[in-house]
Amino acid sequence: MDSEVIFYGNGGPKLLDVANLADTNRNELLSIVSRRVARVYIKDKKIYKILDYLS
Protein backbone atom coordinates (compact mmCIF):
# COMPACT_ATOMS: atom_id res chain seq x y z
CA MET A 1 0.00 0.00 0.00
CA ASP A 2 1.48 3.33 -1.05
CA SER A 3 0.95 6.43 1.03
CA GLU A 4 1.78 10.01 0.23
CA VAL A 5 3.63 11.96 2.87
CA ILE A 6 4.60 15.59 2.56
CA PHE A 7 7.38 16.46 4.99
CA TYR A 8 7.78 19.99 3.69
CA GLY A 9 6.92 22.11 0.68
CA ASN A 10 3.66 22.55 -1.19
CA GLY A 11 0.84 21.23 0.96
CA GLY A 12 3.07 20.88 3.99
CA PRO A 13 5.14 22.99 6.37
CA LYS A 14 8.08 25.07 5.18
CA LEU A 15 11.46 23.35 5.24
CA LEU A 16 12.90 25.97 7.59
CA ASP A 17 10.02 25.42 10.05
CA VAL A 18 10.69 21.66 10.11
CA ALA A 19 14.41 22.28 10.59
CA ASN A 20 13.71 24.58 13.52
CA LEU A 21 11.41 21.98 15.13
CA ALA A 22 14.11 19.33 14.70
CA ASP A 23 16.78 21.70 16.04
CA THR A 24 18.90 21.34 12.90
CA ASN A 25 19.43 23.10 9.59
CA ARG A 26 17.78 22.73 6.17
CA ASN A 27 20.78 21.06 4.55
CA GLU A 28 20.90 18.28 7.11
CA LEU A 29 17.23 17.50 6.59
CA LEU A 30 17.71 17.27 2.85
CA SER A 31 20.77 15.04 3.08
CA ILE A 32 19.43 12.43 5.52
CA VAL A 33 16.52 11.18 3.40
CA SER A 34 17.48 7.59 2.60
CA ARG A 35 17.37 5.89 -0.79
CA ARG A 36 14.35 3.90 0.43
CA VAL A 37 12.24 6.99 -0.18
CA ALA A 38 11.22 7.45 -3.80
CA ARG A 39 11.97 10.87 -5.25
CA VAL A 40 9.16 12.53 -7.16
CA TYR A 41 10.22 15.47 -9.29
CA ILE A 42 7.53 17.99 -10.20
CA LYS A 43 7.79 20.70 -12.83
CA ASP A 44 5.01 23.03 -13.90
CA LYS A 45 2.68 21.21 -11.48
CA LYS A 46 3.20 17.87 -13.26
CA ILE A 47 5.26 14.83 -12.31
CA TYR A 48 8.06 14.52 -14.81
CA LYS A 49 10.26 11.93 -13.09
CA ILE A 50 10.06 9.37 -10.32
CA LEU A 51 13.31 7.93 -9.03
CA ASP A 52 12.85 4.77 -6.96
CA TYR A 53 16.09 3.05 -6.00
CA LEU A 54 14.29 -0.06 -4.70
CA SER A 55 12.45 -1.04 -7.87
CHARMM-style PDB file with segment names, atoms N, HN, CA, C and O in Angstrom:
ATOM      1  N   MET     1       0.843  -1.177   0.000  1.00  0.00      PROA
ATOM      2  CA  MET     1       0.000   0.000   0.000  1.00  0.00      PROA
ATOM      3  C   MET     1       0.887   1.238   0.000  1.00  0.00      PROA
ATOM      4  O   MET     1       1.732   1.404   0.880  1.00  0.00      PROA
ATOM      5  N   ASP     2       0.695   2.097  -0.979  1.00  0.00      PROA
ATOM      6  HN  ASP     2       0.009   1.963  -1.693  1.00  0.00      PROA
ATOM      7  CA  ASP     2       1.476   3.330  -1.054  1.00  0.00      PROA
ATOM      8  C   ASP     2       0.747   4.452  -0.330  1.00  0.00      PROA
ATOM      9  O   ASP     2      -0.477   4.563  -0.395  1.00  0.00      PROA
ATOM     10  N   SER     3       1.505   5.263   0.345  1.00  0.00      PROA
ATOM     11  HN  SER     3       2.499   5.173   0.398  1.00  0.00      PROA
ATOM     12  CA  SER     3       0.955   6.426   1.029  1.00  0.00      PROA
ATOM     13  C   SER     3       1.758   7.646   0.651  1.00  0.00      PROA
ATOM     14  O   SER     3       2.974   7.568   0.480  1.00  0.00      PROA
ATOM     15  N   GLU     4       1.092   8.761   0.522  1.00  0.00      PROA
ATOM     16  HN  GLU     4       0.103   8.824   0.662  1.00  0.00      PROA
ATOM     17  CA  GLU     4       1.779  10.006   0.229  1.00  0.00      PROA
ATOM     18  C   GLU     4       2.031  10.756   1.525  1.00  0.00      PROA
ATOM     19  O   GLU     4       1.128  10.938   2.341  1.00  0.00      PROA
ATOM     20  N   VAL     5       3.252  11.181   1.699  1.00  0.00      PROA
ATOM     21  HN  VAL     5       3.986  11.033   1.036  1.00  0.00      PROA
ATOM     22  CA  VAL     5       3.631  11.959   2.873  1.00  0.00      PROA
ATOM     23  C   VAL     5       4.360  13.195   2.406  1.00  0.00      PROA
ATOM     24  O   VAL     5       5.294  13.112   1.608  1.00  0.00      PROA
ATOM     25  N   ILE     6       3.938  14.334   2.899  1.00  0.00      PROA
ATOM     26  HN  ILE     6       3.180  14.401   3.548  1.00  0.00      PROA
ATOM     27  CA  ILE     6       4.602  15.591   2.563  1.00  0.00      PROA
ATOM     28  C   ILE     6       5.289  16.085   3.826  1.00  0.00      PROA
ATOM     29  O   ILE     6       4.636  16.524   4.773  1.00  0.00      PROA
ATOM     30  N   PHE     7       6.613  16.008   3.829  1.00  0.00      PROA
ATOM     31  HN  PHE     7       7.144  15.652   3.060  1.00  0.00      PROA
ATOM     32  CA  PHE     7       7.376  16.459   4.991  1.00  0.00      PROA
ATOM     33  C   PHE     7       7.520  17.973   5.002  1.00  0.00      PROA
ATOM     34  O   PHE     7       7.520  18.601   6.061  1.00  0.00      PROA
ATOM     35  N   TYR     8       7.640  18.547   3.821  1.00  0.00      PROA
ATOM     36  HN  TYR     8       7.640  18.037   2.961  1.00  0.00      PROA
ATOM     37  CA  TYR     8       7.777  19.993   3.686  1.00  0.00      PROA
ATOM     38  C   TYR     8       7.487  20.365   2.244  1.00  0.00      PROA
ATOM     39  O   TYR     8       7.542  19.527   1.344  1.00  0.00      PROA
ATOM     40  N   GLY     9       7.181  21.624   2.043  1.00  0.00      PROA
ATOM     41  HN  GLY     9       7.136  22.305   2.774  1.00  0.00      PROA
ATOM     42  CA  GLY     9       6.920  22.110   0.682  1.00  0.00      PROA
ATOM     43  C   GLY     9       5.445  22.325   0.439  1.00  0.00      PROA
ATOM     44  O   GLY     9       4.671  22.508   1.379  1.00  0.00      PROA
ATOM     45  N   ASN    10       5.054  22.302  -0.821  1.00  0.00      PROA
ATOM     46  HN  ASN    10       5.682  22.154  -1.585  1.00  0.00      PROA
ATOM     47  CA  ASN    10       3.657  22.553  -1.191  1.00  0.00      PROA
ATOM     48  C   ASN    10       2.730  21.560  -0.497  1.00  0.00      PROA
ATOM     49  O   ASN    10       2.895  20.347  -0.628  1.00  0.00      PROA
ATOM     50  N   GLY    11       1.770  22.078   0.230  1.00  0.00      PROA
ATOM     51  HN  GLY    11       1.637  23.063   0.336  1.00  0.00      PROA
ATOM     52  CA  GLY    11       0.842  21.226   0.956  1.00  0.00      PROA
ATOM     53  C   GLY    11       1.329  20.809   2.324  1.00  0.00      PROA
ATOM     54  O   GLY    11       0.625  20.098   3.041  1.00  0.00      PROA
ATOM     55  N   GLY    12       2.506  21.232   2.694  1.00  0.00      PROA
ATOM     56  HN  GLY    12       3.078  21.810   2.112  1.00  0.00      PROA
ATOM     57  CA  GLY    12       3.073  20.884   3.994  1.00  0.00      PROA
ATOM     58  C   GLY    12       3.767  22.082   4.605  1.00  0.00      PROA
ATOM     59  O   GLY    12       3.699  23.185   4.064  1.00  0.00      PROA
ATOM     60  N   PRO    13       4.430  21.875   5.723  1.00  0.00      PROA
ATOM     61  CA  PRO    13       5.141  22.991   6.367  1.00  0.00      PROA
ATOM     62  C   PRO    13       6.367  23.411   5.556  1.00  0.00      PROA
ATOM     63  O   PRO    13       6.839  22.669   4.695  1.00  0.00      PROA
ATOM     64  N   LYS    14       6.862  24.585   5.839  1.00  0.00      PROA
ATOM     65  HN  LYS    14       6.479  25.187   6.538  1.00  0.00      PROA
ATOM     66  CA  LYS    14       8.076  25.071   5.183  1.00  0.00      PROA
ATOM     67  C   LYS    14       9.286  24.310   5.730  1.00  0.00      PROA
ATOM     68  O   LYS    14       9.326  23.934   6.901  1.00  0.00      PROA
ATOM     69  N   LEU    15      10.259  24.096   4.862  1.00  0.00      PROA
ATOM     70  HN  LEU    15      10.226  24.401   3.910  1.00  0.00      PROA
ATOM     71  CA  LEU    15      11.463  23.350   5.239  1.00  0.00      PROA
ATOM     72  C   LEU    15      12.148  23.984   6.449  1.00  0.00      PROA
ATOM     73  O   LEU    15      12.582  23.274   7.355  1.00  0.00      PROA
ATOM     74  N   LEU    16      12.245  25.290   6.470  1.00  0.00      PROA
ATOM     75  HN  LEU    16      11.891  25.867   5.734  1.00  0.00      PROA
ATOM     76  CA  LEU    16      12.898  25.971   7.592  1.00  0.00      PROA
ATOM     77  C   LEU    16      12.139  25.733   8.896  1.00  0.00      PROA
ATOM     78  O   LEU    16      12.761  25.590   9.949  1.00  0.00      PROA
ATOM     79  N   ASP    17      10.810  25.689   8.845  1.00  0.00      PROA
ATOM     80  HN  ASP    17      10.305  25.806   7.990  1.00  0.00      PROA
ATOM     81  CA  ASP    17      10.020  25.420  10.054  1.00  0.00      PROA
ATOM     82  C   ASP    17      10.297  24.016  10.585  1.00  0.00      PROA
ATOM     83  O   ASP    17      10.432  23.826  11.793  1.00  0.00      PROA
ATOM     84  N   VAL    18      10.383  23.034   9.690  1.00  0.00      PROA
ATOM     85  HN  VAL    18      10.273  23.188   8.708  1.00  0.00      PROA
ATOM     86  CA  VAL    18      10.688  21.659  10.106  1.00  0.00      PROA
ATOM     87  C   VAL    18      12.090  21.592  10.697  1.00  0.00      PROA
ATOM     88  O   VAL    18      12.303  20.928  11.711  1.00  0.00      PROA
ATOM     89  N   ALA    19      13.040  22.266  10.078  1.00  0.00      PROA
ATOM     90  HN  ALA    19      12.867  22.806   9.253  1.00  0.00      PROA
ATOM     91  CA  ALA    19      14.415  22.283  10.587  1.00  0.00      PROA
ATOM     92  C   ALA    19      14.461  22.888  11.984  1.00  0.00      PROA
ATOM     93  O   ALA    19      15.160  22.375  12.859  1.00  0.00      PROA
ATOM     94  N   ASN    20      13.737  23.956  12.197  1.00  0.00      PROA
ATOM     95  HN  ASN    20      13.169  24.373  11.487  1.00  0.00      PROA
ATOM     96  CA  ASN    20      13.706  24.579  13.524  1.00  0.00      PROA
ATOM     97  C   ASN    20      13.106  23.640  14.569  1.00  0.00      PROA
ATOM     98  O   ASN    20      13.605  23.556  15.691  1.00  0.00      PROA
ATOM     99  N   LEU    21      12.033  22.933  14.200  1.00  0.00      PROA
ATOM    100  HN  LEU    21      11.628  23.001  13.289  1.00  0.00      PROA
ATOM    101  CA  LEU    21      11.409  21.982  15.128  1.00  0.00      PROA
ATOM    102  C   LEU    21      12.361  20.837  15.468  1.00  0.00      PROA
ATOM    103  O   LEU    21      12.363  20.336  16.593  1.00  0.00      PROA
ATOM    104  N   ALA    22      13.162  20.429  14.497  1.00  0.00      PROA
ATOM    105  HN  ALA    22      13.160  20.836  13.583  1.00  0.00      PROA
ATOM    106  CA  ALA    22      14.112  19.327  14.697  1.00  0.00      PROA
ATOM    107  C   ALA    22      15.440  19.810  15.267  1.00  0.00      PROA
ATOM    108  O   ALA    22      16.348  19.010  15.492  1.00  0.00      PROA
ATOM    109  N   ASP    23      15.556  21.103  15.500  1.00  0.00      PROA
ATOM    110  HN  ASP    23      14.818  21.753  15.318  1.00  0.00      PROA
ATOM    111  CA  ASP    23      16.779  21.704  16.040  1.00  0.00      PROA
ATOM    112  C   ASP    23      17.990  21.377  15.168  1.00  0.00      PROA
ATOM    113  O   ASP    23      19.034  20.954  15.664  1.00  0.00      PROA
ATOM    114  N   THR    24      17.830  21.581  13.857  1.00  0.00      PROA
ATOM    115  HN  THR    24      16.982  21.925  13.454  1.00  0.00      PROA
ATOM    116  CA  THR    24      18.903  21.340  12.900  1.00  0.00      PROA
ATOM    117  C   THR    24      18.787  22.373  11.779  1.00  0.00      PROA
ATOM    118  O   THR    24      18.048  23.350  11.902  1.00  0.00      PROA
ATOM    119  N   ASN    25      19.516  22.152  10.694  1.00  0.00      PROA
ATOM    120  HN  ASN    25      20.117  21.359  10.594  1.00  0.00      PROA
ATOM    121  CA  ASN    25      19.431  23.097   9.585  1.00  0.00      PROA
ATOM    122  C   ASN    25      18.812  22.433   8.359  1.00  0.00      PROA
ATOM    123  O   ASN    25      18.663  21.212   8.314  1.00  0.00      PROA
ATOM    124  N   ARG    26      18.458  23.233   7.379  1.00  0.00      PROA
ATOM    125  HN  ARG    26      18.579  24.225   7.415  1.00  0.00      PROA
ATOM    126  CA  ARG    26      17.782  22.728   6.172  1.00  0.00      PROA
ATOM    127  C   ARG    26      18.629  21.713   5.419  1.00  0.00      PROA
ATOM    128  O   ARG    26      18.106  20.706   4.943  1.00  0.00      PROA
ATOM    129  N   ASN    27      19.923  21.963   5.307  1.00  0.00      PROA
ATOM    130  HN  ASN    27      20.347  22.781   5.694  1.00  0.00      PROA
ATOM    131  CA  ASN    27      20.785  21.060   4.546  1.00  0.00      PROA
ATOM    132  C   ASN    27      20.839  19.664   5.156  1.00  0.00      PROA
ATOM    133  O   ASN    27      20.852  18.668   4.433  1.00  0.00      PROA
ATOM    134  N   GLU    28      20.869  19.591   6.467  1.00  0.00      PROA
ATOM    135  HN  GLU    28      20.858  20.401   7.054  1.00  0.00      PROA
ATOM    136  CA  GLU    28      20.903  18.278   7.106  1.00  0.00      PROA
ATOM    137  C   GLU    28      19.615  17.511   6.826  1.00  0.00      PROA
ATOM    138  O   GLU    28      19.657  16.310   6.558  1.00  0.00      PROA
ATOM    139  N   LEU    29      18.498  18.178   6.883  1.00  0.00      PROA
ATOM    140  HN  LEU    29      18.464  19.153   7.100  1.00  0.00      PROA
ATOM    141  CA  LEU    29      17.233  17.499   6.589  1.00  0.00      PROA
ATOM    142  C   LEU    29      17.216  16.946   5.171  1.00  0.00      PROA
ATOM    143  O   LEU    29      16.752  15.829   4.943  1.00  0.00      PROA
ATOM    144  N   LEU    30      17.711  17.708   4.237  1.00  0.00      PROA
ATOM    145  HN  LEU    30      18.089  18.615   4.422  1.00  0.00      PROA
ATOM    146  CA  LEU    30      17.705  17.273   2.845  1.00  0.00      PROA
ATOM    147  C   LEU    30      18.663  16.122   2.595  1.00  0.00      PROA
ATOM    148  O   LEU    30      18.412  15.288   1.724  1.00  0.00      PROA
ATOM    149  N   SER    31      19.748  16.063   3.340  1.00  0.00      PROA
ATOM    150  HN  SER    31      19.951  16.739   4.047  1.00  0.00      PROA
ATOM    151  CA  SER    31      20.770  15.044   3.077  1.00  0.00      PROA
ATOM    152  C   SER    31      20.520  13.726   3.796  1.00  0.00      PROA
ATOM    153  O   SER    31      21.161  12.730   3.459  1.00  0.00      PROA
ATOM    154  N   ILE    32      19.619  13.675   4.767  1.00  0.00      PROA
ATOM    155  HN  ILE    32      19.098  14.483   5.041  1.00  0.00      PROA
ATOM    156  CA  ILE    32      19.426  12.434   5.519  1.00  0.00      PROA
ATOM    157  C   ILE    32      18.284  11.570   5.005  1.00  0.00      PROA
ATOM    158  O   ILE    32      18.031  10.502   5.562  1.00  0.00      PROA
ATOM    159  N   VAL    33      17.595  11.997   3.969  1.00  0.00      PROA
ATOM    160  HN  VAL    33      17.801  12.865   3.516  1.00  0.00      PROA
ATOM    161  CA  VAL    33      16.524  11.178   3.401  1.00  0.00      PROA
ATOM    162  C   VAL    33      17.181   9.985   2.704  1.00  0.00      PROA
ATOM    163  O   VAL    33      17.998  10.159   1.800  1.00  0.00      PROA
ATOM    164  N   SER    34      16.819   8.783   3.130  1.00  0.00      PROA
ATOM    165  HN  SER    34      16.155   8.642   3.865  1.00  0.00      PROA
ATOM    166  CA  SER    34      17.484   7.593   2.604  1.00  0.00      PROA
ATOM    167  C   SER    34      17.011   7.253   1.190  1.00  0.00      PROA
ATOM    168  O   SER    34      16.038   7.817   0.690  1.00  0.00      PROA
ATOM    169  N   ARG    35      17.718   6.328   0.568  1.00  0.00      PROA
ATOM    170  HN  ARG    35      18.508   5.870   0.975  1.00  0.00      PROA
ATOM    171  CA  ARG    35      17.370   5.888  -0.786  1.00  0.00      PROA
ATOM    172  C   ARG    35      16.109   5.041  -0.799  1.00  0.00      PROA
ATOM    173  O   ARG    35      15.591   4.730  -1.872  1.00  0.00      PROA
ATOM    174  N   ARG    36      15.607   4.663   0.361  1.00  0.00      PROA
ATOM    175  HN  ARG    36      16.027   4.916   1.232  1.00  0.00      PROA
ATOM    176  CA  ARG    36      14.355   3.902   0.427  1.00  0.00      PROA
ATOM    177  C   ARG    36      13.159   4.762   0.073  1.00  0.00      PROA
ATOM    178  O   ARG    36      12.091   4.242  -0.248  1.00  0.00      PROA
ATOM    179  N   VAL    37      13.326   6.069   0.128  1.00  0.00      PROA
ATOM    180  HN  VAL    37      14.194   6.492   0.390  1.00  0.00      PROA
ATOM    181  CA  VAL    37      12.240   6.995  -0.177  1.00  0.00      PROA
ATOM    182  C   VAL    37      12.320   7.371  -1.653  1.00  0.00      PROA
ATOM    183  O   VAL    37      13.333   7.897  -2.114  1.00  0.00      PROA
ATOM    184  N   ALA    38      11.251   7.100  -2.383  1.00  0.00      PROA
ATOM    185  HN  ALA    38      10.428   6.673  -2.009  1.00  0.00      PROA
ATOM    186  CA  ALA    38      11.215   7.451  -3.804  1.00  0.00      PROA
ATOM    187  C   ALA    38      11.225   8.967  -3.948  1.00  0.00      PROA
ATOM    188  O   ALA    38      10.614   9.687  -3.157  1.00  0.00      PROA
ATOM    189  N   ARG    39      11.927   9.435  -4.967  1.00  0.00      PROA
ATOM    190  HN  ARG    39      12.424   8.851  -5.609  1.00  0.00      PROA
ATOM    191  CA  ARG    39      11.974  10.869  -5.248  1.00  0.00      PROA
ATOM    192  C   ARG    39      10.989  11.164  -6.366  1.00  0.00      PROA
ATOM    193  O   ARG    39      11.016  10.515  -7.412  1.00  0.00      PROA
ATOM    194  N   VAL    40      10.131  12.128  -6.149  1.00  0.00      PROA
ATOM    195  HN  VAL    40      10.109  12.655  -5.300  1.00  0.00      PROA
ATOM    196  CA  VAL    40       9.159  12.535  -7.163  1.00  0.00      PROA
ATOM    197  C   VAL    40       9.490  13.968  -7.544  1.00  0.00      PROA
ATOM    198  O   VAL    40       9.424  14.876  -6.716  1.00  0.00      PROA
ATOM    199  N   TYR    41       9.844  14.155  -8.797  1.00  0.00      PROA
ATOM    200  HN  TYR    41       9.897  13.417  -9.470  1.00  0.00      PROA
ATOM    201  CA  TYR    41      10.218  15.474  -9.291  1.00  0.00      PROA
ATOM    202  C   TYR    41       9.036  16.082 -10.013  1.00  0.00      PROA
ATOM    203  O   TYR    41       8.445  15.455 -10.892  1.00  0.00      PROA
ATOM    204  N   ILE    42       8.692  17.298  -9.645  1.00  0.00      PROA
ATOM    205  HN  ILE    42       9.172  17.808  -8.931  1.00  0.00      PROA
ATOM    206  CA  ILE    42       7.531  17.991 -10.202  1.00  0.00      PROA
ATOM    207  C   ILE    42       8.002  19.267 -10.878  1.00  0.00      PROA
ATOM    208  O   ILE    42       8.802  20.025 -10.329  1.00  0.00      PROA
ATOM    209  N   LYS    43       7.488  19.489 -12.085  1.00  0.00      PROA
ATOM    210  HN  LYS    43       6.838  18.873 -12.531  1.00  0.00      PROA
ATOM    211  CA  LYS    43       7.792  20.701 -12.833  1.00  0.00      PROA
ATOM    212  C   LYS    43       6.509  21.179 -13.484  1.00  0.00      PROA
ATOM    213  O   LYS    43       5.778  20.396 -14.091  1.00  0.00      PROA
ATOM    214  N   ASP    44       6.245  22.452 -13.356  1.00  0.00      PROA
ATOM    215  HN  ASP    44       6.839  23.088 -12.863  1.00  0.00      PROA
ATOM    216  CA  ASP    44       5.012  23.030 -13.897  1.00  0.00      PROA
ATOM    217  C   ASP    44       3.781  22.266 -13.418  1.00  0.00      PROA
ATOM    218  O   ASP    44       2.853  22.019 -14.187  1.00  0.00      PROA
ATOM    219  N   LYS    45       3.787  21.898 -12.145  1.00  0.00      PROA
ATOM    220  HN  LYS    45       4.541  22.099 -11.520  1.00  0.00      PROA
ATOM    221  CA  LYS    45       2.679  21.215 -11.478  1.00  0.00      PROA
ATOM    222  C   LYS    45       2.393  19.824 -12.031  1.00  0.00      PROA
ATOM    223  O   LYS    45       1.297  19.301 -11.830  1.00  0.00      PROA
ATOM    224  N   LYS    46       3.361  19.208 -12.730  1.00  0.00      PROA
ATOM    225  HN  LYS    46       4.251  19.633 -12.894  1.00  0.00      PROA
ATOM    226  CA  LYS    46       3.200  17.866 -13.261  1.00  0.00      PROA
ATOM    227  C   LYS    46       4.413  17.016 -12.880  1.00  0.00      PROA
ATOM    228  O   LYS    46       5.543  17.503 -12.851  1.00  0.00      PROA
ATOM    229  N   ILE    47       4.163  15.756 -12.593  1.00  0.00      PROA
ATOM    230  HN  ILE    47       3.245  15.360 -12.617  1.00  0.00      PROA
ATOM    231  CA  ILE    47       5.260  14.831 -12.307  1.00  0.00      PROA
ATOM    232  C   ILE    47       5.999  14.556 -13.602  1.00  0.00      PROA
ATOM    233  O   ILE    47       5.400  14.116 -14.584  1.00  0.00      PROA
ATOM    234  N   TYR    48       7.292  14.812 -13.607  1.00  0.00      PROA
ATOM    235  HN  TYR    48       7.778  15.169 -12.810  1.00  0.00      PROA
ATOM    236  CA  TYR    48       8.060  14.522 -14.810  1.00  0.00      PROA
ATOM    237  C   TYR    48       9.093  13.431 -14.589  1.00  0.00      PROA
ATOM    238  O   TYR    48       9.701  12.961 -15.551  1.00  0.00      PROA
ATOM    239  N   LYS    49       9.310  13.011 -13.335  1.00  0.00      PROA
ATOM    240  HN  LYS    49       8.816  13.393 -12.553  1.00  0.00      PROA
ATOM    241  CA  LYS    49      10.257  11.933 -13.095  1.00  0.00      PROA
ATOM    242  C   LYS    49      10.024  11.359 -11.709  1.00  0.00      PROA
ATOM    243  O   LYS    49       9.795  12.097 -10.751  1.00  0.00      PROA
ATOM    244  N   ILE    50      10.083  10.044 -11.610  1.00  0.00      PROA
ATOM    245  HN  ILE    50      10.269   9.444 -12.388  1.00  0.00      PROA
ATOM    246  CA  ILE    50      10.055   9.366 -10.321  1.00  0.00      PROA
ATOM    247  C   ILE    50      11.307   8.500 -10.249  1.00  0.00      PROA
ATOM    248  O   ILE    50      11.552   7.676 -11.130  1.00  0.00      PROA
ATOM    249  N   LEU    51      12.077   8.688  -9.218  1.00  0.00      PROA
ATOM    250  HN  LEU    51      11.877   9.357  -8.503  1.00  0.00      PROA
ATOM    251  CA  LEU    51      13.305   7.926  -9.031  1.00  0.00      PROA
ATOM    252  C   LEU    51      13.120   7.042  -7.803  1.00  0.00      PROA
ATOM    253  O   LEU    51      13.030   7.532  -6.677  1.00  0.00      PROA
ATOM    254  N   ASP    52      13.065   5.740  -8.034  1.00  0.00      PROA
ATOM    255  HN  ASP    52      13.138   5.342  -8.948  1.00  0.00      PROA
ATOM    256  CA  ASP    52      12.855   4.772  -6.958  1.00  0.00      PROA
ATOM    257  C   ASP    52      14.009   3.784  -6.989  1.00  0.00      PROA
ATOM    258  O   ASP    52      14.076   2.935  -7.878  1.00  0.00      PROA
ATOM    259  N   TYR    53      14.907   3.887  -6.036  1.00  0.00      PROA
ATOM    260  HN  TYR    53      14.852   4.576  -5.314  1.00  0.00      PROA
ATOM    261  CA  TYR    53      16.095   3.052  -5.998  1.00  0.00      PROA
ATOM    262  C   TYR    53      15.786   1.592  -5.673  1.00  0.00      PROA
ATOM    263  O   TYR    53      16.620   0.723  -5.929  1.00  0.00      PROA
ATOM    264  N   LEU    54      14.620   1.302  -5.121  1.00  0.00      PROA
ATOM    265  HN  LEU    54      13.943   2.008  -4.912  1.00  0.00      PROA
ATOM    266  CA  LEU    54      14.291  -0.061  -4.696  1.00  0.00      PROA
ATOM    267  C   LEU    54      13.573  -0.872  -5.766  1.00  0.00      PROA
ATOM    268  O   LEU    54      13.391  -2.078  -5.599  1.00  0.00      PROA
ATOM    269  N   SER    55      13.168  -0.246  -6.848  1.00  0.00      PROA
ATOM    270  HN  SER    55      13.316   0.734  -6.983  1.00  0.00      PROA
ATOM    271  CA  SER    55      12.450  -1.036  -7.865  1.00  0.00      PROA
ATOM    272  C   SER    55      13.293  -1.276  -9.082  1.00  0.00      PROA
ATOM    273  OT1 SER    55      12.842  -1.921 -10.028  1.00  0.00      PROA
TER     274      SER     55
END
